[in-house]
Amino acid sequence: MKFQLLAAAAVSFFAAATLALPSPQGTGPHGLIPDTDDWDAETDVLAARAPTPTAIPDVAVPDVGDFNFTGDFDSPLDKLLDQIDAIPDAVLEAGDDALHKYLVDHGIRAPDAKLRRDVFDEADFSAVVARSELEARTSVWKIAKCVAAIVKLLGTTAIPAAKLLRIKKYIKLLGGVKKAVKLLLKAKTRAQRLKLGGQALVKLAAELLGISSVKKNCF
């Protein structure tokens, strides 16, 4: 009888404790849906040790093939990713108007800047990559144009706040700006990106190279 009473008490205790715990389902602390990145356990070397990213919806990104960043991109990429990483999540979560105000207030974008719209057309992008990939990797002039586009990116292109929030997530998963830049420079192909940094590196490169002004000047 005493054993039955103890067992009943134990069941009641664990039931109450379970009800008291927060539910793992539903939205995150910012009201956004849980992250839906589809990690490949065999190739994503970062998945097991990566910190939990901000919960944001995943989206399709362009396949940028074997485009690679040369050493010329070291400083520009470092500066750009530093600028993006420094933007508070609260600003990005507040939307494009809040992002524009932040960039203007911090001297990154002119108040009256005529911005290029960040419009991604997958079919057009694929055609451009197929036609110009070799030139993009070998032409000094092409590299110079691409570097200049990256340096001026936030000041000249109306990049959606949601895209920058995703880029911040990938930077975090890769271990910070310095490590992200190092991996972007080291990985010369999509296969190498996948091996060295997993889906986070593949998607970071795709997000950057899929931005309209970068696409125009790098491919």
VOBA-1610 file (N, C-alpha, C; in pm, whole numbers, padded with zeros to 5 digits, always signed):
BEGIN
Met+00083-00120+00000Met+00000+00000+00000Met+00087+00126+00000Lys+00191+00124+00086Lys+00281+00240+00095Lys+00352+00260-00039Phe+00393+00148-00103Phe+00461+00158-00232Phe+00370+00221-00339Gln+00241+00180-00337Gln+00146+00235-00434Gln+00126+00384-00415Leu+00122+00427-00290Leu+00107+00570-00262Leu+00228+00648-00311Leu+00348+00593-00289Leu+00470+00659-00335Leu+00475+00667-00487Ala+00433+00558-00553Ala+00433+00556-00700Ala+00335+00659-00755Ala+00219+00668-00693Ala+00119+00766-00737Ala+00170+00908-00719Ala+00238+00933-00610Ala+00294+01066-00584Ala+00400+01101-00688Ala+00483+01001-00721Ala+00588+01026-00820Ala+00529+01060-00956Val+00426+00988-00997Val+00360+01014-01125Val+00302+01154-01128Ser+00236+01192-01017Ser+00177+01327-01009Ser+00283+01435-01019Phe+00399+01411-00954Phe+00507+01510-00955Phe+00561+01532-01097Phe+00589+01421-01168Phe+00644+01433-01302Phe+00544+01490-01400Ala+00418+01461-01381Ala+00314+01519-01467Ala+00308+01669-01450Ala+00315+01715-01324Ala+00312+01859-01296Ala+00435+01927-01353Ala+00552+01862-01340Ala+00677+01921-01391Ala+00672+01934-01542Thr+00617+01833-01608Thr+00607+01837-01754Thr+00519+01951-01801Leu+00404+01971-01734Leu+00314+02080-01769Leu+00377+02215-01747Ala+00469+02224-01652Ala+00530+02353-01617Ala+00637+02394-01718Leu+00690+02298-01795Leu+00795+02330-01889Leu+00738+02404-02010Pro+00817+02498-02073Pro+00768+02568-02192Pro+00761+02472-02309Ser+00664+02496-02395Ser+00648+02411-02512Ser+00757+02437-02613Pro+00816+02332-02673Pro+00920+02352-02773Pro+00864+02394-02908Gln+00731+02390-02924Gln+00670+02423-03051Gln+00630+02570-03053Gly+00582+02614-03172Gly+00529+02750-03184Gly+00636+02850-03222Thr+00607+02976-03203Thr+00698+03081-03245Thr+00807+03104-03143Gly+00915+03171-03190Gly+01026+03204-03104Gly+00998+03331-03027Pro+01103+03382-02957Pro+01083+03500-02873Pro+01049+03625-02952His+01073+03624-03084His+01046+03742-03166His+00921+03724-03250Gly+00842+03620-03225Gly+00720+03600-03299Gly+00741+03544-03438Leu+00862+03492-03468Leu+00892+03437-03599Leu+00885+03285-03594Ile+00856+03224-03709Ile+00843+03079-03707Ile+00978+03013-03689Pro+00983+02892-03634Pro+01112+02825-03611Pro+01190+02808-03740Asp+01321+02806-03727Asp+01409+02789-03842Asp+01383+02655-03908Thr+01384+02652-04042Thr+01354+02527-04113Thr+01470+02483-04201Asp+01593+02525-04169Asp+01706+02481-04249Asp+01713+02330-04252Asp+01739+02274-04369Asp+01745+02129-04385Asp+01891+02087-04383Trp+01941+02055-04266Trp+02083+02020-04252Trp+02110+01878-04298Asp+02221+01858-04367Asp+02263+01727-04410Asp+02365+01675-04309Ala+02329+01573-04234Ala+02413+01525-04125Ala+02549+01475-04174Glu+02556+01428-04300Glu+02681+01372-04350Glu+02778+01480-04395Thr+02726+01593-04442Thr+02814+01696-04498Thr+02822+01823-04417Asp+02726+01846-04329Asp+02726+01970-04253Asp+02810+01953-04127Val+02937+01992-04135Val+03030+01969-04025Val+03005+02062-03908Leu+02922+02165-03928Leu+02900+02263-03822Leu+02774+02235-03741Ala+02687+02151-03792Ala+02554+02138-03732Ala+02560+02098-03586Ala+02649+02005-03553Ala+02651+01952-03417Ala+02700+02053-03314Arg+02790+02144-03357Arg+02848+02234-03258Arg+02802+02379-03274Ala+02716+02405-03370Ala+02673+02542-03394Ala+02575+02588-03288Pro+02581+02718-03250Pro+02484+02772-03155Pro+02346+02778-03217Thr+02244+02784-03136Thr+02107+02792-03187Thr+02086+02927-03255Pro+02049+02928-03384Pro+02032+03055-03455Pro+01901+03122-03420Thr+01893+03251-03454Thr+01766+03321-03438Thr+01663+03251-03525Ala+01543+03232-03473Ala+01440+03161-03547Ala+01388+03247-03661Ile+01420+03211-03784Ile+01372+03285-03900Ile+01334+03184-04008Pro+01242+03221-04096Pro+01204+03128-04202Pro+01315+03111-04303Asp+01329+02990-04355Asp+01429+02962-04456Asp+01369+02989-04594Val+01452+03030-04689Val+01404+03057-04825Val+01501+02996-04925Ala+01453+02979-05047Ala+01539+02928-05153Ala+01641+03034-05191Val+01763+02992-05216Val+01869+03085-05258Val+01928+03034-05389Pro+01987+03123-05470Pro+02038+03080-05600Pro+02159+02988-05587Asp+02178+02903-05684Asp+02298+02819-05690Asp+02404+02899-05764Val+02507+02943-05692Val+02610+03028-05752Val+02725+02947-05808Gly+02707+02817-05816Gly+02804+02732-05882Gly+02944+02743-05826Asp+03041+02757-05917Asp+03181+02757-05875Asp+03241+02896-05869Phe+03156+03000-05862Phe+03213+03134-05844Phe+03295+03136-05716Asn+03414+03195-05721Asn+03494+03199-05598Asn+03546+03339-05571Phe+03558+03369-05443Phe+03614+03496-05399Phe+03766+03483-05391Thr+03836+03574-05456Thr+03983+03573-05449Thr+04029+03657-05330Gly+04159+03666-05313Gly+04213+03746-05203Gly+04176+03892-05211Asp+04139+03939-05332Asp+04098+04079-05349Asp+03974+04113-05266Phe+03898+04010-05230Phe+03772+04032-05159Phe+03787+04030-05007Asp+03905+04003-04959Asp+03926+03987-04814Asp+03875+04107-04735Ser+03930+04225-04763Ser+03891+04345-04689Ser+03746+04386-04716Pro+03701+04389-04843Pro+03561+04426-04868Pro+03460+04334-04800Leu+03483+04203-04806Leu+03392+04110-04740Leu+03393+04129-04589Asp+03511+04151-04534Asp+03524+04171-04390Asp+03445+04294-04346Lys+03459+04403-04423Lys+03388+04526-04390Lys+03237+04507-04403Leu+03193+04445-04513Leu+03049+04427-04536Leu+02986+04339-04429Leu+03047+04225-04400Leu+02990+04134-04300Leu+02993+04196-04160Asp+03096+04277-04133Asp+03100+04349-04005Asp+02982+04445-03994Gln+02955+04518-04104Gln+02843+04613-04104Gln+02711+04541-04083Ile+02693+04429-04153Ile+02567+04354-04140Ile+02554+04296-04000Asp+02662+04239-03949Asp+02658+04175-03818Asp+02632+04275-03707Ala+02670+04402-03730Ala+02653+04505-03628Ala+02510+04558-03620Ile+02430+04533-03722Ile+02291+04582-03721Ile+02212+04501-03618Pro+02151+04565-03519Pro+02076+04491-03417Pro+01963+04408-03478Asp+01942+04290-03424Asp+01832+04206-03471Asp+01699+04280-03462Ala+01683+04359-03356Ala+01556+04432-03336Ala+01528+04525-03453Val+01633+04585-03510Val+01615+04674-03626Val+01570+04593-03747Leu+01637+04481-03772Leu+01603+04398-03887Leu+01464+04338-03873Glu+01429+04301-03753Glu+01296+04243-03729Glu+01186+04348-03744Ala+01221+04476-03728Ala+01123+04584-03741Ala+01091+04614-03888Gly+01174+04565-03981Gly+01142+04581-04122Gly+01233+04675-04199Asp+01200+04694-04327Asp+01286+04768-04419Asp+01297+04917-04385Asp+01190+04978-04338Asp+01196+05120-04303Asp+01290+05143-04186Ala+01282+05056-04086Ala+01371+05068-03971Ala+01516+05045-04012Leu+01537+04952-04105Leu+01673+04926-04156Leu+01726+05048-04229His+01644+05108-04314His+01688+05227-04388His+01727+05339-04292Lys+01646+05362-04190Lys+01677+05467-04092Lys+01807+05438-04021Tyr+01830+05313-03984Tyr+01955+05275-03915Tyr+02075+05303-04005Leu+02067+05263-04132Leu+02180+05281-04223Leu+02208+05429-04247Val+02103+05510-04256Val+02121+05654-04274Val+02181+05716-04148Asp+02126+05681-04032Asp+02173+05737-03905Asp+02320+05701-03878His+02366+05588-03930His+02504+05545-03906His+02598+05578-04022Gly+02552+05662-04113Gly+02637+05710-04221Gly+02671+05606-04327Ile+02598+05497-04330Ile+02625+05391-04428Ile+02550+05418-04558Arg+02438+05486-04548Arg+02355+05516-04666Arg+02315+05662-04663Ala+02321+05727-04779Ala+02279+05867-04788Ala+02127+05875-04779Pro+02075+05978-04710Pro+01929+05991-04694Pro+01854+05993-04827Asp+01915+06053-04931Asp+01849+06066-05060Asp+01904+05969-05164Ala+01966+05860-05118Ala+02027+05765-05210Ala+01922+05703-05303Lys+01957+05692-05431Lys+01871+05624-05527Lys+01913+05478-05530Leu+01833+05395-05467Leu+01873+05257-05443Leu+01832+05164-05558Arg+01920+05068-05584Arg+01887+04962-05679Arg+01798+04862-05606Arg+01689+04822-05668Arg+01600+04723-05607Arg+01667+04586-05607Asp+01654+04515-05498Asp+01711+04381-05489Asp+01607+04280-05536Val+01604+04257-05666Val+01507+04166-05725Val+01581+04044-05779Phe+01540+03927-05736Phe+01606+03804-05778Phe+01518+03727-05875Asp+01570+03705-05996Asp+01501+03624-06096Asp+01587+03500-06118Glu+01537+03384-06073Glu+01618+03262-06076Glu+01660+03223-06218Ala+01568+03232-06312Ala+01600+03194-06450Ala+01706+03287-06509Asp+01689+03417-06486Asp+01784+03515-06536Asp+01920+03495-06471Phe+01919+03470-06340Phe+02045+03452-06268Phe+02121+03331-06322Ser+02052+03220-06344Ser+02116+03099-06394Ser+02179+03122-06530Ala+02111+03198-06615Ala+02163+03228-06748Ala+02289+03313-06739Val+02287+03412-06650Val+02402+03500-06633Val+02522+03422-06582Val+02500+03335-06485Val+02609+03255-06429Val+02668+03164-06537Ala+02584+03098-06612Ala+02632+03006-06715Ala+02713+03080-06821Arg+02676+03202-06853Arg+02741+03279-06958Arg+02871+03344-06913Ser+02875+03386-06787Ser+02986+03472-06743Ser+03072+03417-06631Glu+03051+03292-06591Glu+03123+03240-06476Glu+03275+03242-06497Leu+03322+03200-06613Leu+03466+03198-06638Leu+03523+03340-06635Glu+03453+03434-06700Glu+03499+03573-06702Glu+03504+03630-06561Ala+03405+03595-06479Ala+03399+03647-06342Ala+03519+03601-06261Arg+03573+03482-06293Arg+03685+03430-06215Arg+03821+03478-06266Thr+03827+03522-06393Thr+03958+03549-06453Thr+03982+03695-06489Ser+03878+03774-06508Ser+03895+03911-06553Ser+03926+04005-06437Val+04039+04076-06448Val+04078+04172-06344Val+03974+04282-06334Trp+03924+04328-06450Trp+03823+04434-06451Trp+03695+04387-06383Lys+03656+04263-06410Lys+03535+04208-06351Lys+03549+04198-06200Ile+03666+04156-06154Ile+03691+04146-06010Ile+03683+04283-05945Ala+03742+04384-06011Ala+03740+04520-05957Ala+03597+04571-05944Lys+03513+04545-06044Lys+03373+04587-06040Lys+03298+04515-05927Cys+03327+04387-05912Cys+03260+04307-05810Cys+03300+04355-05670Val+03428+04381-05650Val+03476+04432-05522Val+03410+04566-05490Ala+03402+04655-05589Ala+03341+04786-05567Ala+03194+04772-05530Ala+03124+04678-05592Ala+02982+04656-05562Ala+02964+04610-05419Ile+03052+04524-05372Ile+03043+04473-05235Ile+03073+04583-05134Val+03172+04666-05165Val+03208+04776-05075Val+03091+04872-05056Lys+03017+04901-05164Lys+02908+04999-05160Lys+02771+04936-05138Leu+02766+04808-05111Leu+02641+04732-05116Leu+02528+04792-05033Leu+02550+04812-04905Leu+02443+04858-04817Leu+02399+05001-04848Gly+02489+05078-04909Gly+02455+05216-04939Gly+02384+05234-05071Thr+02387+05131-05158Thr+02334+05148-05293Thr+02219+05054-05328Thr+02197+04952-05247Thr+02096+04851-05282Thr+01994+04836-05169Ala+01867+04833-05207Ala+01759+04818-05109Ala+01743+04671-05074Ile+01835+04621-04993Ile+01832+04480-04953Ile+01728+04462-04843Pro+01637+04367-04857Pro+01535+04346-04753Pro+01597+04312-04618Ala+01535+04363-04514Ala+01583+04336-04378Ala+01585+04186-04350Ala+01488+04114-04403Ala+01480+03969-04380Ala+01602+03898-04437Lys+01653+03944-04551Lys+01772+03884-04611Lys+01894+03907-04521Leu+01908+04029-04469Leu+02021+04058-04381Leu+02012+03978-04251Leu+01892+03953-04205Leu+01875+03872-04085Leu+01923+03730-04111Arg+01895+03677-04229Arg+01944+03544-04264Arg+02096+03542-04272Ile+02152+03646-04335Ile+02298+03653-04347Ile+02363+03656-04209Lys+02303+03732-04116Lys+02355+03736-03979Lys+02353+03597-03917Lys+02249+03520-03945Lys+02238+03385-03890Lys+02352+03297-03941Tyr+02378+03306-04072Tyr+02484+03223-04129Tyr+02621+03264-04076Ile+02642+03394-04056Ile+02769+03441-03998Ile+02787+03381-03859Lys+02682+03381-03781Lys+02688+03326-03646Lys+02718+03177-03648Leu+02652+03105-03737Leu+02674+02960-03747Leu+02817+02927-03787Leu+02879+03014-03864Leu+03015+02990-03910Leu+03120+03034-03809Gly+03078+03093-03699Gly+03173+03130-03594Gly+03215+03274-03592Gly+03141+03362-03662Gly+03174+03504-03661Gly+03225+03552-03796Val+03242+03683-03807Val+03279+03746-03934Val+03413+03696-03986Lys+03516+03695-03902Lys+03650+03657-03946Lys+03652+03516-04003Lys+03588+03423-03933Lys+03587+03284-03980Lys+03503+03270-04106Ala+03392+03345-04113Ala+03307+03338-04231Ala+03381+03387-04355Val+03454+03498-04341Val+03531+03552-04454Val+03640+03454-04495Lys+03709+03400-04396Lys+03817+03304-04425Lys+03764+03184-04504Leu+03647+03135-04467Leu+03588+03021-04537Leu+03541+03059-04677Leu+03484+03180-04691Leu+03441+03226-04823Leu+03558+03236-04919Leu+03674+03278-04869Leu+03792+03291-04954Leu+03856+03155-04983Lys+03844+03063-04890Lys+03909+02933-04905Lys+03832+02839-04996Ala+03700+02841-04988Ala+03617+02750-05066Ala+03600+02803-05208Lys+03647+02729-05306Lys+03643+02775-05445Lys+03521+02725-05522Thr+03455+02622-05472Thr+03340+02566-05541Thr+03228+02541-05440Arg+03109+02511-05492Arg+02998+02480-05402Arg+03029+02356-05320Ala+03093+02257-05381Ala+03127+02134-05310Ala+03222+02162-05195Gln+03319+02251-05219Gln+03413+02286-05113Gln+03344+02365-05002Arg+03250+02452-05039Arg+03175+02526-04936Arg+03098+02430-04847Leu+03036+02333-04911Leu+02958+02235-04836Leu+03048+02156-04742Lys+03167+02121-04787Lys+03259+02042-04706Lys+03318+02124-04592Leu+03355+02249-04619Leu+03423+02331-04518Leu+03328+02399-04420Gly+03209+02436-04466Gly+03119+02510-04379Gly+02976+02467-04381Gly+02947+02360-04451Gly+02810+02309-04454Gly+02714+02403-04525Gln+02586+02381-04499Gln+02481+02461-04563Gln+02494+02609-04527Ala+02546+02640-04410Ala+02560+02781-04369Ala+02650+02856-04466Leu+02762+02796-04507Leu+02855+02862-04598Leu+02797+02866-04740Val+02734+02758-04783Val+02671+02755-04915Val+02567+02866-04926Lys+02485+02879-04824Lys+02377+02978-04829Lys+02427+03120-04810Leu+02532+03138-04730Leu+02589+03272-04714Leu+02642+03322-04848Ala+02719+03239-04919Ala+02772+03278-05050Ala+02658+03306-05147Ala+02556+03222-05144Ala+02444+03239-05236Ala+02366+03366-05207Glu+02345+03396-05080Glu+02273+03519-05042Glu+02351+03642-05090Leu+02482+03642-05070Leu+02563+03757-05109Leu+02568+03774-05260Leu+02595+03664-05332Leu+02610+03671-05477Leu+02476+03684-05550Gly+02365+03655-05479Gly+02234+03668-05541Gly+02174+03807-05528Ile+02239+03898-05455Ile+02190+04035-05442Ile+02205+04105-05577Ser+02106+04181-05616Ser+02099+04234-05752Ser+02224+04310-05796Ser+02273+04402-05714Ser+02387+04483-05756Ser+02515+04399-05764Val+02526+04296-05679Val+02643+04207-05684Val+02632+04121-05809Lys+02514+04067-05835Lys+02493+03985-05956Lys+02531+04064-06080Lys+02489+04191-06086Lys+02515+04274-06204Lys+02665+04295-06226Asn+02740+04311-06117Asn+02879+04348-06130Asn+02978+04231-06116Cys+02929+04118-06068Cys+03020+04005-06046Cys+03004+03895-06150Phe+02897+03898-06227Phe+02875+03793-06327Phe+02860+03851-06465
//
